[in-house]
Amino acid sequence: MTLCIAETSRSKLVHEARAARVLEAWRAGQSTHEIAATLGIEESEVCRIIEENQA
């Protein structure tokens, strides 16, 4: 049970860190394509993160 909680927390932290890196790069003027290539994720994921975090 503890391992499951630790894995869930780790997964959440990884997601939050990725979102922070995406948003930092976006605010610095990088394109979604550049961000995706740099972080090794799909461009659609970059777009999703940006859209979810725009206020």
FENMOJO-V975023 format. One record per backbone hydrogen bond with DSSP energy under -1.0 kcal/mol. NH is the residue of the N-H (numbers start at 1). CO is the residue of the C=O. If there is no record, write none. Layout:
NH	CO
NH	CO
This chain:
5	1
6	2
7	3
8	4
9	5
10	6
11	7
12	8
13	9
14	10
15	11
16	12
17	13
18	14
19	15
20	16
21	17
22	18
23	19
24	20
25	21
26	22
27	23
28	24
29	26
30	25
35	31
36	32
37	33
38	34
39	35
40	36
41	36
46	42
47	43
48	44
49	45
50	46
51	47
52	48
53	49
